[in-house]
Amino acid sequence: KMADDSMFPDVEIDGAEKSEEMEIIVNVGGVRQVFYGDNLNQYPETRLAELINCLSGGYDSIFSLCDDYDPGKREFYFDRDPDAFKCIIDVYYFGEIHMKKGICPICFKNEMEFWKVDLKFLDDCCKTHLSEKKEELEEIARRVQLILDDLGVDASESRWKRCQKCIWKFLEKPESSYPARVVAVLSFLFILISSVVMCVGTIPDLQVVDAEGNRMEHPTLDSIETACIGWFTMEYVLRLISSPNKLHFALSFMNIVDVLAILPFYVSLTLTHLGAKLMELSNVQQAVQALRIMRIARIFKLARHSSGLQTLTYALKRSFKELGLLLMYLAVGIFVFSALGYTMEQNHPDTLFKSIPQSFWWAIITMTTVGYGDIYPKTTLGKLNAAISFLCGVIAIALPIHPIINNFVRYYNKQRVLETAAKHELELMELNSAEGKATGSKSELEDLSREGKEGPFYSSQLKVSHSDTFIHILSKEKHYRTRLQSCK
């Protein structure tokens, strides 16, 4: 310690010097900044404010806060990101922080934690970017966790549990094995065949006449329909039995669609064989016909095997606001132009506008540029009103389309990026595992599953993927980037 005192004789400062009048120099990644005590002491719990008081505490106190120190210049050195630091020091002058464009929100959050600046000073617009990035990283961690759970085998599980897990992977994850892909293709073909049979069965030339003179589907088509329903039923029952959470499975939207696609067949079969004894035959036939129409629900089963349809569904779900604006624009236009059309046409002897509610139909088909021609204006003012209405309709429909398309493209690209990122993490884990750095034990997999629900850091199992694309949220340990590292 005496050697240290001789090397840095100017470390001790005059006790009479007030911290508010002190001047310190901070060098962050080669960028020098000068700070005064009166500014830094506004937030005494931050790292920069602690630098003022650390000089009297000796070198242990100094080097616990910075990477290096020059006592002659009273200059503190930090190997941190200078761009992020320039944003963080705004808190001492403006009381709030804004992130620069191009800075990774997670890296910026880690920089704020290093400089001991509370996240409450981050502006709301920047907090939005941070929350979005967190959601992306949590989704990547969730995907990695699911893959690791599939790869892991727990010897303590019963034979039934292992069998249940194998059936679930076989039916729900076509990428898990070649037979699973074959079953997924077969399920897709059965959906297409069933839909085609439903449509072809309505062709009069392919129908047969029963003993009572009523037309019914051809027996061959009926047999194909029965085989398809048998496949759908077996598939649903197996998935229900192997589901780890049966309540969540039963209430899932796609599984409700599966039930609606299967149920009409059994209900109509029951009515056909038993309903005739309880009600008139004509009522039974009407009920069966109504239930057969519900078979169109099976076409939505294609969404289970098509990521494109799932993306479209999500984009529409995220575009409720834009769709609501579209409906509002059309509703206002329909009401205005139908009222004007009725007023302008009511004095014409051959008018087709009998009332304003009846004119709603004309306004709808005109503003959507369909124009069936069953109702049309005959006066000059009515034709002018019609021209203005379909021009306004084109504009009203075109305005919200662009945001909806952007939502679709954004979500589609995001899913591709997340999938690639998850594969990248797994590749890094396999590479380090081959080098003996990753254990891959069952206890770590359990920690991954448990900590994914309890906190933001998932497991030390994934810390082996430390690189330029390192995902901080996947690790328990705090890893901070240097200014030489990039964020991709």
C-alpha positions as CSV (number, residue, x, y, z in Angstrom):
1,K,0.0,0.0,0.0
2,M,3.0,2.3,0.7
3,A,4.1,1.7,-2.9
4,D,0.7,2.6,-4.2
5,D,0.7,5.8,-2.2
6,S,4.1,6.8,-3.6
7,M,2.9,6.1,-7.2
8,F,-0.4,8.1,-6.8
9,P,0.4,11.0,-4.4
10,D,-2.5,13.1,-5.5
11,V,-5.3,10.7,-4.7
12,E,-6.2,12.3,-1.3
13,I,-8.0,15.5,-1.7
14,D,-8.4,18.5,0.6
15,G,-11.2,17.9,3.0
16,A,-12.3,21.4,2.7
17,E,-13.0,21.1,-1.0
18,K,-16.7,20.7,-1.5
19,S,-17.9,17.9,-3.7
20,E,-20.2,20.3,-5.5
21,E,-17.2,22.3,-6.8
22,M,-15.2,19.3,-7.8
23,E,-14.4,18.6,-11.5
24,I,-13.8,15.0,-12.7
25,I,-12.9,13.7,-16.2
26,V,-14.5,10.5,-17.4
27,N,-13.0,8.7,-20.4
28,V,-15.5,6.1,-21.8
29,G,-14.2,4.2,-24.8
30,G,-11.8,7.0,-25.7
31,V,-14.4,9.7,-25.4
32,R,-13.7,12.2,-22.7
33,Q,-16.4,14.0,-20.7
34,V,-16.0,16.6,-17.9
35,F,-18.5,16.6,-15.1
36,Y,-19.0,18.9,-12.1
37,G,-20.1,17.8,-8.7
38,D,-23.3,19.9,-8.5
39,N,-24.7,18.1,-11.5
40,L,-23.7,14.6,-10.5
41,N,-24.9,15.0,-6.9
42,Q,-28.5,15.4,-8.1
43,Y,-28.5,11.6,-8.3
44,P,-26.1,10.4,-5.6
45,E,-26.8,6.7,-6.1
46,T,-25.4,6.7,-9.6
47,R,-21.9,5.5,-10.4
48,L,-20.7,8.9,-11.6
49,A,-21.8,10.5,-8.4
50,E,-20.0,7.9,-6.4
51,L,-16.8,8.8,-8.2
52,I,-16.7,12.1,-6.4
53,N,-16.6,10.5,-3.0
54,C,-14.4,7.5,-3.8
55,L,-11.2,9.6,-4.0
56,S,-11.0,9.8,-0.2
57,G,-11.7,6.1,0.2
58,G,-8.4,4.8,-1.3
59,Y,-7.6,2.8,-4.4
60,D,-9.8,-0.1,-3.5
61,S,-12.8,2.2,-3.6
62,I,-11.6,3.8,-6.9
63,F,-11.0,0.6,-8.8
64,S,-14.2,-0.9,-7.6
65,L,-16.0,1.8,-9.7
66,C,-13.8,2.2,-12.8
67,D,-11.4,0.2,-15.0
68,D,-8.4,2.6,-14.6
69,Y,-7.5,5.9,-13.0
70,D,-5.0,8.7,-13.7
71,P,-4.4,10.7,-10.5
72,G,-2.5,13.4,-12.2
73,K,-5.4,14.3,-14.5
74,R,-8.1,13.0,-12.1
75,E,-9.4,11.0,-15.1
76,F,-11.4,7.8,-14.7
77,Y,-11.3,5.2,-17.5
78,F,-14.2,2.9,-18.5
79,D,-14.2,0.3,-21.2
80,R,-17.9,0.8,-22.1
81,D,-20.0,1.8,-25.1
82,P,-19.4,5.6,-25.6
83,D,-22.6,6.0,-27.7
84,A,-24.8,4.6,-25.0
85,F,-22.9,6.7,-22.4
86,K,-23.7,9.9,-24.3
87,C,-27.4,9.1,-24.0
88,I,-27.2,8.1,-20.3
89,I,-25.6,11.4,-19.1
90,D,-28.6,13.3,-20.3
91,V,-30.3,12.4,-17.1
92,Y,-28.0,14.8,-15.2
93,Y,-29.0,17.7,-17.5
94,F,-32.5,17.0,-18.6
95,G,-33.8,14.5,-16.1
96,E,-34.7,11.9,-18.8
97,I,-33.0,9.6,-21.2
98,H,-33.6,8.8,-24.8
99,M,-31.9,5.9,-26.8
100,K,-30.2,6.7,-30.0
101,K,-31.5,4.9,-33.1
102,G,-29.5,1.8,-33.8
103,I,-28.6,1.0,-30.2
104,C,-29.8,-2.4,-28.9
105,P,-32.4,-1.8,-26.2
106,I,-31.2,-4.8,-24.1
107,C,-27.6,-3.6,-24.3
108,F,-28.7,0.0,-23.4
109,K,-30.5,-1.4,-20.4
110,N,-27.4,-3.2,-19.3
111,E,-25.4,0.0,-19.7
112,M,-28.0,1.9,-17.5
113,E,-27.6,-0.8,-14.9
114,F,-23.8,-0.5,-15.0
115,W,-24.0,3.3,-14.5
116,K,-26.6,2.7,-11.8
117,V,-29.2,4.8,-13.4
118,D,-32.8,3.8,-12.7
119,L,-35.0,2.7,-15.7
120,K,-37.7,5.1,-14.6
121,F,-35.6,7.9,-16.3
122,L,-35.9,6.2,-19.6
123,D,-38.6,7.9,-21.7
124,D,-41.8,6.0,-22.5
125,C,-41.2,5.8,-26.2
126,C,-37.9,4.1,-25.5
127,K,-39.4,1.8,-22.9
128,T,-41.7,0.5,-25.7
129,H,-38.7,-0.6,-27.7
130,L,-37.2,-2.3,-24.7
131,S,-40.3,-4.2,-23.9
132,E,-40.6,-5.4,-27.5
133,K,-37.0,-6.6,-27.5
134,K,-37.6,-8.4,-24.2
135,E,-40.6,-10.2,-25.7
136,E,-38.5,-11.3,-28.6
137,L,-35.8,-12.7,-26.4
138,E,-38.3,-14.4,-24.2
139,E,-39.8,-16.0,-27.3
140,I,-36.4,-17.2,-28.4
141,A,-35.7,-18.6,-25.0
142,R,-39.1,-20.3,-25.0
143,R,-38.4,-21.9,-28.4
144,V,-35.0,-23.1,-27.2
145,Q,-36.5,-24.5,-24.1
146,L,-39.1,-26.5,-26.0
147,I,-36.4,-28.0,-28.2
148,L,-34.3,-28.9,-25.2
149,D,-37.3,-30.4,-23.5
150,D,-37.9,-32.5,-26.6
151,L,-34.3,-33.7,-26.7
152,G,-34.1,-34.4,-23.0
153,V,-35.2,-37.8,-21.6
154,D,-36.1,-38.1,-17.9
155,A,-35.4,-41.6,-16.7
156,S,-37.6,-41.0,-13.6
157,E,-40.7,-40.6,-15.7
158,S,-43.1,-43.6,-16.0
159,R,-43.5,-45.5,-19.2
160,W,-46.9,-44.0,-19.8
161,K,-45.5,-40.5,-19.4
162,R,-42.8,-41.2,-21.9
163,C,-45.3,-42.8,-24.3
164,Q,-47.6,-39.8,-23.9
165,K,-44.7,-37.5,-24.7
166,C,-43.7,-39.4,-27.8
167,I,-47.3,-39.4,-29.1
168,W,-47.5,-35.6,-28.6
169,K,-44.3,-35.0,-30.5
170,F,-45.4,-37.4,-33.2
171,L,-48.7,-35.5,-33.8
172,E,-47.8,-31.9,-32.9
173,K,-44.2,-31.5,-34.2
174,P,-43.8,-32.8,-37.7
175,E,-40.1,-31.7,-37.7
176,S,-39.3,-34.1,-34.9
177,S,-39.0,-37.2,-37.2
178,Y,-39.6,-38.5,-40.7
179,P,-42.8,-40.5,-39.7
180,A,-44.2,-37.4,-38.0
181,R,-43.8,-35.5,-41.3
182,V,-45.5,-38.3,-43.2
183,V,-48.5,-38.2,-40.7
184,A,-48.7,-34.4,-41.1
185,V,-48.8,-34.7,-44.9
186,L,-51.5,-37.4,-44.6
187,S,-53.6,-35.2,-42.3
188,F,-53.2,-32.3,-44.8
189,L,-54.4,-34.6,-47.6
190,F,-57.4,-35.9,-45.6
191,I,-58.5,-32.3,-45.0
192,L,-58.3,-31.5,-48.7
193,I,-60.1,-34.7,-49.7
194,S,-62.8,-34.1,-47.2
195,S,-63.3,-30.5,-48.5
196,V,-63.4,-31.7,-52.1
197,V,-65.9,-34.4,-51.3
198,M,-68.2,-31.9,-49.5
199,C,-68.2,-29.7,-52.6
200,V,-68.5,-32.5,-55.2
201,G,-71.3,-34.1,-53.2
202,T,-73.6,-31.2,-54.0
203,I,-73.4,-31.8,-57.8
204,P,-76.9,-33.0,-58.9
205,D,-75.5,-35.5,-61.5
206,L,-73.4,-37.2,-58.8
207,Q,-76.3,-37.6,-56.3
208,V,-78.6,-40.5,-56.0
209,V,-82.4,-40.7,-55.2
210,D,-83.5,-42.7,-52.2
211,A,-86.8,-44.7,-51.9
212,E,-88.7,-41.6,-50.8
213,G,-87.5,-39.6,-53.8
214,N,-85.1,-37.4,-52.0
215,R,-81.7,-36.6,-53.4
216,M,-78.7,-37.8,-51.3
217,E,-74.9,-38.0,-51.7
218,H,-73.4,-40.9,-53.6
219,P,-72.6,-43.9,-51.4
220,T,-68.9,-43.8,-52.6
221,L,-68.6,-40.1,-51.5
222,D,-70.3,-40.9,-48.3
223,S,-67.8,-43.7,-47.6
224,I,-64.9,-41.4,-48.3
225,E,-66.4,-38.8,-45.9
226,T,-66.8,-41.5,-43.2
227,A,-63.1,-42.5,-43.6
228,C,-62.0,-38.8,-43.3
229,I,-64.0,-38.3,-40.2
230,G,-62.6,-41.5,-38.7
231,W,-59.1,-40.1,-39.3
232,F,-60.0,-36.7,-37.8
233,T,-61.6,-38.4,-34.8
234,M,-58.6,-40.7,-34.1
235,E,-56.2,-37.8,-34.5
236,Y,-58.1,-35.5,-32.1
237,V,-58.5,-38.3,-29.5
238,L,-54.8,-39.1,-29.5
239,R,-53.8,-35.5,-29.3
240,L,-56.2,-35.0,-26.4
241,I,-54.9,-38.1,-24.5
242,S,-51.3,-37.1,-25.0
243,S,-51.8,-33.4,-24.2
244,P,-49.8,-32.2,-21.2
245,N,-52.6,-29.7,-20.3
246,K,-56.0,-31.0,-21.4
247,L,-58.0,-27.9,-20.3
248,H,-55.8,-25.6,-22.4
249,F,-55.9,-28.1,-25.2
250,A,-59.7,-28.2,-25.2
251,L,-60.1,-24.4,-25.1
252,S,-57.6,-23.7,-27.9
253,F,-59.1,-22.1,-30.9
254,M,-57.8,-24.6,-33.4
255,N,-58.9,-27.5,-31.3
256,I,-62.4,-26.0,-31.1
257,V,-62.3,-25.8,-34.9
258,D,-61.4,-29.6,-35.0
259,V,-64.4,-30.4,-32.8
260,L,-66.7,-28.3,-35.0
261,A,-65.4,-30.2,-38.1
262,I,-66.1,-33.6,-36.5
263,L,-69.2,-33.1,-34.4
264,P,-71.8,-32.5,-37.2
265,F,-71.1,-35.9,-38.7
266,Y,-71.9,-37.8,-35.5
267,V,-74.9,-35.5,-34.7
268,S,-76.4,-36.0,-38.1
269,L,-75.7,-39.8,-37.9
270,T,-77.6,-39.8,-34.6
271,L,-80.5,-37.9,-35.9
272,T,-80.7,-40.1,-39.0
273,H,-81.0,-43.3,-37.0
274,L,-82.7,-42.2,-33.9
275,G,-84.3,-38.8,-34.6
276,A,-87.0,-40.3,-37.0
277,K,-88.6,-41.9,-34.0
278,L,-88.8,-38.6,-32.0
279,M,-89.7,-36.1,-34.7
280,E,-91.1,-35.9,-38.2
281,L,-88.9,-37.2,-41.1
282,S,-88.8,-33.8,-42.8
283,N,-87.6,-32.1,-39.7
284,V,-84.8,-34.6,-39.3
285,Q,-83.7,-34.1,-42.9
286,Q,-83.6,-30.3,-42.4
287,A,-81.6,-30.7,-39.3
288,V,-79.1,-33.0,-41.0
289,Q,-78.8,-30.6,-43.9
290,A,-78.1,-27.7,-41.6
291,L,-75.4,-29.8,-39.8
292,R,-73.8,-30.8,-43.1
293,I,-73.3,-27.1,-43.9
294,M,-71.1,-26.9,-40.7
295,R,-68.6,-29.2,-42.4
296,I,-67.1,-26.1,-44.0
297,A,-65.4,-25.6,-40.6
298,R,-62.9,-28.3,-41.5
299,I,-61.2,-26.0,-44.1
300,F,-59.9,-24.0,-41.2
301,K,-57.9,-27.1,-40.1
302,L,-55.5,-26.2,-42.8
303,A,-54.2,-23.4,-40.6
304,R,-52.7,-26.0,-38.3
305,H,-50.4,-27.1,-41.1
306,S,-49.8,-23.7,-42.8
307,S,-47.6,-21.1,-41.1
308,G,-48.8,-18.6,-43.7
309,L,-52.4,-18.9,-42.6
310,Q,-51.3,-18.6,-39.0
311,T,-49.4,-15.4,-39.8
312,L,-52.4,-14.0,-41.7
313,T,-54.6,-14.7,-38.7
314,Y,-52.2,-13.0,-36.3
315,A,-51.8,-10.0,-38.6
316,L,-55.6,-9.5,-38.8
317,K,-55.8,-9.9,-35.0
318,R,-53.2,-7.1,-34.6
319,S,-55.0,-5.0,-37.1
320,F,-58.4,-4.7,-35.3
321,K,-57.9,-1.0,-35.0
322,E,-57.3,-0.5,-38.7
323,L,-60.2,-2.8,-39.6
324,G,-62.4,-0.9,-37.2
325,L,-61.5,2.4,-38.9
326,L,-62.4,0.8,-42.3
327,L,-65.8,-0.3,-41.1
328,M,-66.4,3.1,-39.5
329,Y,-65.5,4.9,-42.8
330,L,-67.8,2.6,-44.8
331,A,-70.6,2.9,-42.2
332,V,-70.6,6.7,-42.3
333,G,-70.4,6.7,-46.1
334,I,-73.2,4.2,-46.5
335,F,-75.5,6.2,-44.3
336,V,-74.7,9.5,-46.0
337,F,-74.9,8.4,-49.6
338,S,-77.9,6.1,-49.1
339,A,-79.8,9.1,-47.6
340,L,-78.8,11.4,-50.4
341,G,-79.6,8.8,-53.0
342,Y,-83.1,8.3,-51.6
343,T,-83.7,12.0,-51.4
344,M,-82.6,12.6,-55.0
345,E,-84.5,9.6,-56.5
346,Q,-87.7,9.7,-54.6
347,N,-89.4,12.1,-57.0
348,H,-88.6,9.9,-60.1
349,P,-91.7,7.9,-61.2
350,D,-89.7,4.7,-61.8
351,T,-87.4,5.1,-58.8
352,L,-85.8,1.9,-57.3
353,F,-85.0,3.7,-54.0
354,K,-88.1,2.8,-52.0
355,S,-86.7,3.7,-48.6
356,I,-83.4,4.7,-46.9
357,P,-82.9,1.2,-45.4
358,Q,-83.4,-0.3,-48.8
359,S,-80.8,2.2,-50.2
360,F,-78.2,0.8,-47.8
361,W,-77.8,-2.2,-50.1
362,W,-77.2,0.1,-53.1
363,A,-74.6,2.2,-51.0
364,I,-72.8,-1.0,-49.9
365,I,-72.3,-2.5,-53.4
366,T,-71.4,1.0,-54.8
367,M,-68.8,2.0,-52.2
368,T,-67.2,-1.5,-52.5
369,T,-67.2,-1.1,-56.3
370,V,-69.2,-4.3,-56.8
371,G,-72.2,-2.7,-58.6
372,Y,-74.7,-5.6,-59.2
373,G,-77.0,-3.2,-61.1
374,D,-80.2,-4.4,-59.4
375,I,-80.6,-0.9,-57.9
376,Y,-79.3,2.1,-59.8
377,P,-80.0,5.9,-59.9
378,K,-82.0,7.4,-62.8
379,T,-81.7,11.1,-62.2
380,T,-78.7,13.3,-63.0
381,L,-78.1,14.2,-59.3
382,G,-78.5,10.6,-58.3
383,K,-75.8,9.5,-60.8
384,L,-73.5,12.3,-59.6
385,N,-74.1,11.0,-56.0
386,A,-73.3,7.5,-57.1
387,A,-70.0,8.6,-58.7
388,I,-68.9,10.4,-55.6
389,S,-69.9,7.5,-53.4
390,F,-67.8,4.9,-55.2
391,L,-64.8,7.3,-55.3
392,C,-65.1,7.8,-51.6
393,G,-65.5,4.0,-51.1
394,V,-62.2,3.3,-53.0
395,I,-60.4,5.9,-50.8
396,A,-62.0,4.5,-47.6
397,I,-60.9,1.0,-48.4
398,A,-57.4,1.8,-49.6
399,L,-56.4,3.9,-46.5
400,P,-56.2,1.1,-43.8
401,I,-54.8,-1.5,-46.2
402,H,-51.2,-0.4,-46.0
403,P,-51.0,-0.8,-42.1
404,I,-52.6,-4.2,-42.3
405,I,-50.0,-5.3,-44.9
406,N,-47.2,-3.9,-42.8
407,N,-48.4,-5.9,-39.8
408,F,-48.4,-9.1,-41.8
409,V,-44.9,-8.5,-43.2
410,R,-43.5,-7.4,-39.8
411,Y,-44.9,-10.5,-38.0
412,Y,-43.8,-12.9,-40.8
413,N,-40.2,-11.5,-40.8
414,K,-40.1,-11.5,-37.0
415,Q,-41.0,-15.2,-36.9
416,R,-38.3,-16.0,-39.4
417,V,-35.8,-14.0,-37.3
418,L,-36.8,-15.7,-34.1
419,E,-36.6,-19.1,-35.6
420,T,-33.1,-18.4,-37.0
421,A,-32.0,-17.0,-33.6
422,A,-33.3,-20.1,-31.8
423,K,-31.4,-22.4,-34.2
424,H,-28.3,-20.2,-33.7
425,E,-28.4,-20.5,-30.0
426,L,-28.8,-24.3,-30.2
427,E,-25.9,-24.6,-32.6
428,L,-23.7,-22.6,-30.3
429,M,-24.7,-24.8,-27.4
430,E,-23.9,-27.9,-29.4
431,L,-20.5,-26.5,-30.4
432,N,-19.6,-25.7,-26.8
433,S,-21.0,-28.9,-25.5
434,A,-18.7,-30.8,-27.9
435,E,-15.8,-28.9,-26.3
436,G,-16.9,-29.9,-22.8
437,K,-18.2,-26.5,-21.7
438,A,-21.9,-27.5,-21.5
439,T,-23.2,-30.3,-19.4
440,G,-26.7,-30.6,-20.8
441,S,-27.8,-32.3,-17.6
442,K,-31.5,-32.8,-16.7
443,S,-31.1,-30.5,-13.7
444,E,-30.2,-27.6,-16.0
445,L,-33.2,-28.3,-18.2
446,E,-35.4,-28.2,-15.1
447,D,-33.8,-24.9,-14.1
448,L,-34.5,-23.6,-17.6
449,S,-38.2,-24.6,-17.3
450,R,-38.6,-23.3,-13.8
451,E,-36.7,-20.0,-14.1
452,G,-38.5,-19.3,-17.4
453,K,-41.6,-18.8,-15.3
454,E,-40.1,-17.1,-12.2
455,G,-37.7,-14.5,-13.6
456,P,-36.2,-12.9,-16.7
457,F,-33.1,-15.1,-16.7
458,Y,-33.6,-18.6,-17.9
459,S,-30.6,-20.8,-17.2
460,S,-26.9,-20.9,-17.1
461,Q,-27.2,-23.7,-19.7
462,L,-27.5,-21.1,-22.4
463,K,-24.7,-18.8,-21.3
464,V,-22.3,-20.8,-23.5
465,S,-23.7,-18.9,-26.5
466,H,-21.8,-15.7,-25.5
467,S,-21.0,-14.0,-28.7
468,D,-21.8,-10.9,-30.7
469,T,-25.4,-12.2,-30.8
470,F,-25.4,-13.1,-27.1
471,I,-28.9,-13.0,-25.6
472,H,-28.5,-11.6,-22.1
473,I,-32.0,-12.6,-21.0
474,L,-31.1,-16.3,-21.4
475,S,-28.4,-16.2,-18.7
476,K,-28.3,-15.8,-14.9
477,E,-25.0,-14.0,-15.0
478,K,-24.6,-10.4,-16.0
479,H,-22.6,-10.1,-19.2
480,Y,-21.8,-6.6,-20.4
481,R,-20.5,-5.8,-23.9
482,T,-17.4,-3.7,-24.5
483,R,-17.3,-0.9,-27.0
484,L,-15.6,-3.3,-29.4
485,Q,-18.5,-5.7,-29.5
486,S,-21.3,-5.2,-32.0
487,C,-25.0,-5.8,-31.6
488,K,-26.8,-7.7,-34.3
